[in-house]
């Protein structure tokens, strides 16, 4: 079945906070209808920041939907009319106080294409250095942890790093490093 075989016959949209919930009634090629619901929200960025001494900048923050504190890479939403690289640079600086002059795109990925339209751009910031304090939003409580490469690998192996965008960044970085 291809996208040409699907015709949207009706759409209903509900805005809930920062999420737009869409339900499409789709007429399939076999003439049956099926509802597909998904969440639409802004595109985002995720940054794998590595210092000149090969340490990885991670953050720890409480994630209410999971009711746990998670280890993650700096990440956030792209503001309206903002370029992904600009958002990545802004998020790294705001969440960690780190800055880099050496940026590489690691492309983008769709975290859950069956239920969201979310698209996250992935970046590598090499030779990152601390230049300022964090500039956190009122509700953010982010702890910075700089971890050497070997220890970070152990954190991933043990399953203690579960950040989807972070894992995508890490996988792209590793595949890039092995070429």
Buried (B, 14 or more C-beta within 10 A) or exposed (E): EEEEEBEEEEEEEEEEEEEBBBEBBBBEEEEEEEEBEBBEBBBBBBBBBBBEEEBBBBBEBEEEEEEEEBBBBBBBBBEEEBEBBEBBBBBBBBBBBBBBEEBBEBEBBEBEEEEBBBBBBBBBBBEBBEEEEBEEEEEBEBEBBBBEEEEBBEBBEEEEBBBBBBBBBBBBBEEEEEE
